[in-house]
């Protein structure tokens, strides 16, 4: 064995899943197993990222207004920020006003615009800006904002109907039972209102929730929130179902955006 042979023998060889399977097949047909296991082809190497920087987030815009809310059958984005709020007033007019202001803000944020008349940099020098500014210079990144009502908004557990909505609660909107293995923390469960922000840029999603929370100051308080990353399902036939962190594919049999009749039957209410 010469010096080059010794160096090669002492260098650990990375065996890929493909290489290992190939070696098994070679053993069955009596080929050189050692050579096959040691071989790492260019197909097994991870792609090299361009030194110019990470991929540019999506600049596409998902329409906020439509027959149904965006963010439900929209092609799934890569990032999520989910927030649940408690309504801290019993004044119905304040709740209505908040929902109207949230609607206006969401319509602006989803097209990449700043919130408010003066945005993040305009207005009085001595006053706080209307927009917090984290998304300045960033594209819309397919941002969607989806709003939901919790059962407690319609009627509290003690029967209190704060806003005259008890008669309008959908029959299926009930509290879920405790499932085996659950360890539920009431402090980070439930909520009167929820907002789901999805985008292909985490900062765009964060910016949206932060500004909606600021708008709601005095009418709602943040109950809990959760960040999410990594698209692990598909909502359109144009998307492939990726693998999750366990290496599995989940959701391949989900309803797809193109299946209008099935969506009308199983998803949409009213």
Secondary structure, 3 states (H helix, E strand, C coil): CCHHHHHHHHCCCCCCHHHHHHHHHHHHCCCCHHHHHHCCCHHHCCCCCCCCCCCCCCCCCCCCCCCCCCCCCCCCCCEEEEEEEEECCCCHHHHHHHHHHHHHHHHHHCCCCCCCCCCCCCCCCCCCCCCCCCCCCCCCCCCEEEEEECHHHHCCCCCCCCCCCHHHCCCCCCCCCCCCCCCCCHHHCCCCEEEEEEECCHHHHHHHHHHHHHHCECCEEEEEEEEEECCCCCCCCCCCCCCCCCCCCCCCCCCCCCCHHHHHHHCCCC
